[in-house]
Structure formats: C-alpha cells, structure tokens
C-alpha cells in the first residue's frame, strides 16, 4: 500500500505517482499504522462537530470506502462477526485498522466469550457480507468502537458503495436486480400466454 505525502490519498503498491498532484508515493501499511487510527478518530470528531454536514460526512465515508479492506472481529467456533447492542440496535463491529481493533478488545464493554480472531475483507466483499447480515437481525455497522466510533445503517451500505465507486454497483445488488428482471419477465410471459392481454416487456 502506498500514499501521497501531500494529499494523503492511498494507492496500490504498484503505483508510483499520485494521480491528483504527481507526487512520488511512499510506502504505507494502512492495516498497522497507529496514525491511521488517529486520522479516522479525527474525521469522526470533525463530522460530529459539523453536525453531520455533507462535506464532513463525504470526507469521512470517502476515506472509509477508499480503504483496501475492512477488519472484522470474529468470535466463537462459528467465526461470525462480533455484534453488540448499541442503543437497542444489533450492530456489527467493523474496524479501519488493527490498532482500532486492539483498542476495542481492551475496552471494558467488550466481552470476549470464546476468544477472538480477525477477518480482513475487501470493501466490496465486506459490504456484501454486511448486506447479508441484515437477514440475521443486524441493523448497523459500527466502525472503531472504543474510540471516536461512527456508524452507518446497513440499508445505506450499497448506496454509499455506489456513490464512492463512481456509480459501480455491488455484484450482489446487480445479481438481485437481474434475478428480479428474470422473474418479472417470466410472469409477464406467463400472463401473456394465458391470454391476459398486453405484450411482454423487452
């Protein structure tokens, strides 16, 4: 992982220069850097101090969605992502980096149960997993709890992915729409063949 020393944008390891300002890139381990954790704490505080202004929220979530991966704390033999009840909502714990996860594990609210391990997923894979967790009662993803945490309702995950990835949809969203289109077409053809009138849509 590399980043620009001027604008702080992150790039893949093979990149040599910043696409914004042409600065030569420097090595940066996003998953182990303590200053990365502090940066997300600062972005979260800034969003709260600005009452969730569009600019502050775009800065925070833009940084989160530009990460190469998100971390999840797993617990128990089933190795399912760790969840807590926060204000009555089942919240999935998500972390921007290892120091943020370690801070949470030391937090008095954390109850380890059967021990824990970490899972690292690309942002795309993590987003798809979070959408599936809605069917298990999860409502929110909570980043970096134990510090200046910030949360997002799981219903907004696909929309933010789309927004911060230049209009690209999550594969599971595309697949769901494709399946819905096939089912709709099949119903229309069946109705047409039964003499229900109208023509199947193209």
N, C-alpha and C positions, 0 to 999 in steps of 0.2 A: 504494500500500500504506500502511495506517495501523496504529498500535499504541497500546495503552493505556499511559500513562506510569506507572501504578500496578502492574497485574498483568502487563504486557508481552505480553498476548495480541495477535495480529495480526489485522487485519480488511481487507476490500476497501476500495478508495479511496473508494467512495460512502458507507461507514458514517460516522456522526457521533459515536456514543457507545459506550462499552464495554458489551457485553451482560452482563458479570458485576458491574461496580460503578458503571456510569453515568458514568464519567469521560469528558470530551471527548477524542476521539482526536487524535493528532498524526501528521504525515506521517513515513513511514519507508520507505526504499528497502532492502528485505531483500537485494537482489542485489549491492549495492555497499558495504554498511556493514561496516567492519573490526571494529566492536564486536560484530556478529552472529557473525563467525567466532570471536572470543574466547569468546562465550557458548556456542557449541557445543563448543569445546575444554573449557570448564569443566564442561558437562553430561557429557561423555565421561569426564573425570577423576573426577567425582563417582560415576559408575556403576561405574568400576573400583575406587575406594576403598571403595565399599559392597558389593564382591564381587557386583555384578550383582543387587542387591536388586530386588524387584518395583517398589517405589516409584521408585527411581533410574532403572530401565530405562523405566518408563512416562513419567517426566518427559522423558528423552532422546528416546525414539521418538515420544512425543506431540508434542514440539516439531518433530521432523523431518517428521512427517506433517501438521502444520498449516501447513507452508511452502506458498506458492502454486506453487512449482516446484522441481525439482532440476536441477543442471547436470551435463553430461557432457563429457568431453574427447574430441574426435574426432581420429583420426589417419589419414593416408594418403588415397588417392584414393577408397577405398570409403566413407570417412566413417563408420567403425564406432566404437562406444565403446571407449575405451582400456582395456585389461586388463593386469594384472600377475599373475605367480605369487606368491602370498603363502602361505607355509607349504605349498607344493605344490598350492594351490587356485587355479584361474583366477578372478581377482577383477576385477569391473567397478568402475572408479573413478567415484565419484559425489561431488558437492560441494554444500554448502548455499548457497554464495555465490561470487562472483568472487574475492574475496581468498583464499579457501581454495584455489581452483583455481590462482591465480597462485603461491601458496606451493608447491604441488605441482610446478608446472612448473620452479621453481628448485631443487627437491630433487635431490640427487646420484643418487638411484635412477631418476629419470625419464630415459628415452632417447627423444627426440622423433622420431627417424626422419625422416619426410617432412613435418615441421611439424605444426601442430595448429590446431584451431578449437574453438569451444564450441557445444554444443547445449543449449537450455533447453526442458524439457518439464514440463507439469503433473504433479503427483504421480501422478494416475491414469494418464496416458499413459506416464510413466516406469516405473511398476510393471508395466504390461502389456508394455512392451518388455523389461524385465528377466526376466519370466517366459519370454518367447520365447527369450532368450539362453541359457536352460538347455539347449536343444537344440543349442547350439554349444559346449557344454562348460563354460559359466560356472557357478560354484557359489556365489559370494558377491558381495554388493555392499559395497564398502569406501568409507565416507564420509571425506572430508577427510584422506586420507593425506598425510603430511608434517608433520602436527601431531599432535593427540591424536585420531587417527582411531578410528572404530568401525565394526563390520561386522555384517552380517546374512546368514545363508544365504538364497539365493534361494527355497528352498522355503517360507520364512516370510513372503515379501512379501505374498501375498494375504491371509493370516491377519491380519497387522498392519494392512493397509489396512482390512479388515473391522472390526477392533477399534477403530481410531481414527476411523472414519467412521460411528459409530452403527449398525453392522450392515449397512452398504451393501456389496454385492459389487462387485468389478471386473467391467466388462462382459465381458471375455474369459472369466472364470470362469462367469458366468451363461450365456453362449453355449455354453461347453463342456458344462455340465450339461444345457442344453436339447437340444443335439445328442445327448448320451448318452441322454436320455429318449426322444427320437425313435427312435434306433437300437434301444433296448430294446423299445419298443412294437412296432416293425416285426418284430423277432424273435419276440415273443410271438404276434403276429397270424399270422405265417407258420407257427409251430408249431401254433397252434390250427386253422388251415385244413388242415394236413396230418393232423389228427386226433390230435395229440399230447396231447389232453386239457387240462383246465383252461380257464380263461377269461382273455382278455387283461386286464391290469390297467388301471384307469381313471386 
